Structures are given as C-alpha cells and as structure tokens.
C-alpha cells in the first residue's frame, strides 16, 4: 500500500520525554516527519494532512526532577515542553498540534482506552518482580543490560529492582496477531527493523505492567478502575496518537497513518501499540518507520559527554534550511550515522552554496542581462513523476539525490550552451527560457525540504522579468 492510496494522511513523531530539552538527535525525526507531511500536503491538500508532535510528561523521572528543583511536576514539565516547542519552531516544523500528555483531552482519552482494554479482559492485576530503568521508564530483562548490569541507553543510571503489585496487559496473547501483521513489508520499515521485530516476537512476548502504584509514582494519570494506581507512562504516552487523530477525524479508514520514531522506541510502537489498539478495537497505523541514531564526532550525544547541541544553535549559525537539508540528506534514515560540524560545512558549501545557490544566481544574472521576459507557466502533475518515487518508501534522502541530479543536468546545460556567448537573440531566448523554467520546476520540488529558501527564490523568479538578488546560501569560509 502506498501513502497515496488514501485520501488523508496522519504523520506523527514520537513525543519527547520531558527529562531534558531536545537536541539535534531528536531534531532529525521532526524534520523527517515534517518533510513527508509537507510533501503530502502538496499532493493531497492542506486540509487532508495532519502532523502531530509533542511531549511525554508523566512518570517518576519528571516527578523527581521537579522535586529536586523545588517546583511542582506540572510546572517542571511545562517549562521543558515550552522549550521543546521553541526548538521545533526554530526548525520550521509545520505541526498541526503540539500535544502534551498532561492535556485534559488526552488524560480523558487514556482512561477511556484503559477501560476498553480492561473490559476486553486484557488487563489483570498481578505481582511484578524484576528490573526497571528509570531513564527509559521501562522494565528490563537481563538480556537488555550490558555486562555491568546497566541499561544500554542509560549506562550511568542504577537499575532498580522492583517488587510491586501492578495491572498487567496480556501482551503475550497477541503474538500470532503481531507476526501476521509483520508479514506486511510496509508495516514496519525499513526491512532490517521489521526483521528485528519479528525476531523479538518469536523469542516470546511476556505480559507487561501497565500501571504503577501511587506510593511509588504519584505523577501520572489515575487508572479508571483503581484510585491507588496510575497508568504506566508508556501505555499512556502511546495513546497520544489516538487522542489527536480521533478528535480531528484522522483516525479512520480514509487516513494513511505513519509513525516516525527512533530505534529505541521500536518495540513499543511496532509491537505494544498495535496490540493495545487491537484489544481496544481501534484502527491500526499503516506504517511505522524506525530510523537510526545520530552520533557526533563518533560519540553518542549526551549531557554527560558535554556534546549536546540544540537545534536552534545550528539554525542561528547556519540558517534553518541548511540544517534541514543536511539532516534530510545525511541523517540516519536506515542506520546510525556519524556527523560533524566539518562535514556539515563541507556539504553546505558543496551542495547549497556552490550547487543550488550558484545555479540560482547564474541564471538570474543571465536572465536580467538579457532583458527578456520569462512568463511563469503552471506546473502540472510533478508530484507523481519518477523523482518522487522514493517518497513511497519514505526515503527522503533518495528524493533529494534525485532532485540534485536534476540540478546537475541543469548546470551541465548552462555550461554546454554557454548563453553568455550566444549573440542570436532568438537562440538566447530559447536557451534561457528552458533554463529558467527548469529551475522553477526544481524549486517547486524543494518545497517540502527547504521551504524558506524556496519562498525567497520564488519571489525572485515569480515575475516575468527576473532580477538578481542576494545569495540564498552565502559560502562559509573554512577557518
């Protein structure tokens, strides 16, 4: 099934936990989802596409962080949530809603969802004994820890040994259902992640706690059947997609639902979430896209290493579209990637300053000098052409490769025809008209990727008489 097969599209990102403000590792996912949403709007219309992002705010980590600062949990998560939203705004993320799990409508929906699963017989009370990582807000098995007995994602945190009474979800009941679901090549993408999920299910699913006792964690949504428990943060957080989607008419059979998330969240989204939806009797998502991690200069990004970079820091220094382009072209769309500021500058100068920026400036200068008019012609059916095919598999990096191939062909046309040497007015008009119109087409293709820059170039090229302007991507001088 293709994302074009349904009238509407719901695109979501994972909601970020409010233990800290998001960094460039989180930013990739938001830009990726935004690019796909913008493309879908061009194809299906603004009103038929919905982009959802937000923050995950309940749980023991937020509760303890607030206690340390001497403020209420709500005040603490509100502060982080607002800073997260500012980071997304700096990246020009065109979200339709920034949801917070503390929103009243979400809390109500989460309780209703819990009740439906309970009524279906898939939630029961039992005793839990095992390991818990507070950083992940997740229960752990020995196989999920390193040789020192620490969480692979939070090695500086001490693993807790829990013994408490919880409500459990009958996850194991849905093993066969999940394996059948995973037979679809488009349910979990890319292929390597789909195979990982199949292996995990075949290794055996165990029922999972979906509540915490209030005497352990009071900062949470109260379970509707027991005032002494709160809904486990992961069970509550996943429901945010349904909260927003159902409320706005984007959780129905006419909607193609795409979840974007990092590989650390894959099991929850690909295996737990569909089982929860099946139990509650709700529609399933169509595609769960799992991307890799970003490492900076060969190291994992973390506060303890002191290598955290916020998105707005890069945007302030290099511009929003340069940041968007770099991550969409070189981000961890399939596997982990290593990035560096040196590589960023290298790509900026090669692809944007010397590539797109130079071509835009050359053609504008030639067009202005010629004195000809170049009427703007409407572009038709360009979103279904071959250059866009990788969007079917959500491979925005390959789409950019295709667009830059068109740019390279245009640049070759300029160099071979040498319009600055043409003395025949008729021939010059023919050559420049071809080049101006092809550049206008390429700029249209770039709308989902670098929207601000596209607006600047469109303003320059929107009239019949084209004028030169300031460089859209001034070259960065390497020190």
Secondary structure as the mmCIF struct_conf table of DSSP 4:
data_model
#
loop_
_struct_conf.conf_type_id
_struct_conf.id
_struct_conf.beg_label_comp_id
_struct_conf.beg_label_asym_id
_struct_conf.beg_label_seq_id
_struct_conf.end_label_comp_id
_struct_conf.end_label_asym_id
_struct_conf.end_label_seq_id
TURN_TY1_P TURN_TY1_P1 UNK A 3 UNK A 4
BEND BEND1 UNK A 5 UNK A 7
STRN STRN1 UNK A 8 UNK A 13
HELX_LH_PP_P HELX_LH_PP_P1 UNK A 14 UNK A 15
STRN STRN2 UNK A 16 UNK A 17
TURN_TY1_P TURN_TY1_P2 UNK A 18 UNK A 19
BEND BEND2 UNK A 20 UNK A 20
HELX_RH_AL_P HELX_RH_AL_P1 UNK A 24 UNK A 44
HELX_RH_3T_P HELX_RH_3T_P1 UNK A 46 UNK A 48
STRN STRN3 UNK A 49 UNK A 56
BEND BEND3 UNK A 59 UNK A 59
HELX_RH_AL_P HELX_RH_AL_P2 UNK A 60 UNK A 69
TURN_TY1_P TURN_TY1_P3 UNK A 70 UNK A 70
BEND BEND4 UNK A 71 UNK A 71
HELX_RH_AL_P HELX_RH_AL_P3 UNK A 73 UNK A 90
TURN_TY1_P TURN_TY1_P4 UNK A 91 UNK A 92
BEND BEND5 UNK A 96 UNK A 96
STRN STRN4 UNK A 97 UNK A 100
TURN_TY1_P TURN_TY1_P5 UNK A 101 UNK A 102
BEND BEND6 UNK A 103 UNK A 103
HELX_RH_AL_P HELX_RH_AL_P4 UNK A 104 UNK A 119
TURN_TY1_P TURN_TY1_P6 UNK A 120 UNK A 121
STRN STRN5 UNK A 123 UNK A 133
TURN_TY1_P TURN_TY1_P7 UNK A 134 UNK A 137
STRN STRN6 UNK A 138 UNK A 140
HELX_RH_3T_P HELX_RH_3T_P2 UNK A 142 UNK A 144
STRN STRN7 UNK A 145 UNK A 145
TURN_TY1_P TURN_TY1_P8 UNK A 147 UNK A 148
BEND BEND7 UNK A 149 UNK A 149
STRN STRN8 UNK A 151 UNK A 151
BEND BEND8 UNK A 152 UNK A 153
TURN_TY1_P TURN_TY1_P9 UNK A 155 UNK A 156
BEND BEND9 UNK A 157 UNK A 157
HELX_LH_PP_P HELX_LH_PP_P2 UNK A 158 UNK A 159
STRN STRN9 UNK A 160 UNK A 169
HELX_RH_3T_P HELX_RH_3T_P3 UNK A 171 UNK A 174
HELX_RH_AL_P HELX_RH_AL_P5 UNK A 175 UNK A 181
TURN_TY1_P TURN_TY1_P10 UNK A 182 UNK A 183
BEND BEND10 UNK A 184 UNK A 184
TURN_TY1_P TURN_TY1_P11 UNK A 185 UNK A 187
STRN STRN10 UNK A 188 UNK A 189
BEND BEND11 UNK A 190 UNK A 190
HELX_RH_AL_P HELX_RH_AL_P6 UNK A 191 UNK A 202
TURN_TY1_P TURN_TY1_P12 UNK A 203 UNK A 203
STRN STRN11 UNK A 208 UNK A 209
STRN STRN12 UNK A 211 UNK A 213
TURN_TY1_P TURN_TY1_P13 UNK A 214 UNK A 216
BEND BEND12 UNK A 219 UNK A 220
HELX_LH_PP_P HELX_LH_PP_P3 UNK A 221 UNK A 221
STRN STRN13 UNK A 222 UNK A 223
TURN_TY1_P TURN_TY1_P14 UNK A 224 UNK A 225
STRN STRN14 UNK A 226 UNK A 231
HELX_RH_AL_P HELX_RH_AL_P7 UNK A 233 UNK A 238
TURN_TY1_P TURN_TY1_P15 UNK A 239 UNK A 239
HELX_RH_AL_P HELX_RH_AL_P8 UNK A 240 UNK A 248
TURN_TY1_P TURN_TY1_P16 UNK A 249 UNK A 249
BEND BEND13 UNK A 251 UNK A 252
TURN_TY1_P TURN_TY1_P17 UNK A 253 UNK A 254
STRN STRN15 UNK A 255 UNK A 262
HELX_RH_3T_P HELX_RH_3T_P4 UNK A 263 UNK A 265
HELX_RH_AL_P HELX_RH_AL_P9 UNK A 266 UNK A 267
HELX_RH_PI_P HELX_RH_PI_P1 UNK A 268 UNK A 272
HELX_RH_AL_P HELX_RH_AL_P10 UNK A 273 UNK A 280
TURN_TY1_P TURN_TY1_P18 UNK A 281 UNK A 281
HELX_LH_PP_P HELX_LH_PP_P4 UNK A 283 UNK A 285
BEND BEND14 UNK A 286 UNK A 286
STRN STRN16 UNK A 287 UNK A 291
STRN STRN17 UNK A 294 UNK A 296
TURN_TY1_P TURN_TY1_P19 UNK A 297 UNK A 298
STRN STRN18 UNK A 299 UNK A 300
TURN_TY1_P TURN_TY1_P20 UNK A 303 UNK A 306
HELX_RH_AL_P HELX_RH_AL_P11 UNK A 311 UNK A 318
HELX_RH_AL_P HELX_RH_AL_P12 UNK A 320 UNK A 330
BEND BEND15 UNK A 331 UNK A 331
BEND BEND16 UNK A 333 UNK A 335
STRN STRN19 UNK A 337 UNK A 339
HELX_RH_AL_P HELX_RH_AL_P13 UNK A 341 UNK A 347
HELX_RH_PI_P HELX_RH_PI_P2 UNK A 348 UNK A 357
HELX_RH_AL_P HELX_RH_AL_P14 UNK A 358 UNK A 370
TURN_TY1_P TURN_TY1_P21 UNK A 371 UNK A 371
BEND BEND17 UNK A 381 UNK A 381
HELX_RH_3T_P HELX_RH_3T_P5 UNK A 382 UNK A 384
BEND BEND18 UNK A 385 UNK A 385
HELX_RH_3T_P HELX_RH_3T_P6 UNK A 386 UNK A 393
TURN_TY1_P TURN_TY1_P22 UNK A 394 UNK A 394
HELX_RH_AL_P HELX_RH_AL_P15 UNK A 396 UNK A 417
HELX_RH_3T_P HELX_RH_3T_P7 UNK A 419 UNK A 421
HELX_RH_AL_P HELX_RH_AL_P16 UNK A 425 UNK A 445
TURN_TY1_P TURN_TY1_P23 UNK A 446 UNK A 449
HELX_RH_AL_P HELX_RH_AL_P17 UNK A 451 UNK A 461
BEND BEND19 UNK A 462 UNK A 465
BEND BEND20 UNK A 470 UNK A 470
BEND BEND21 UNK A 472 UNK A 473
HELX_LH_PP_P HELX_LH_PP_P5 UNK A 474 UNK A 478
#
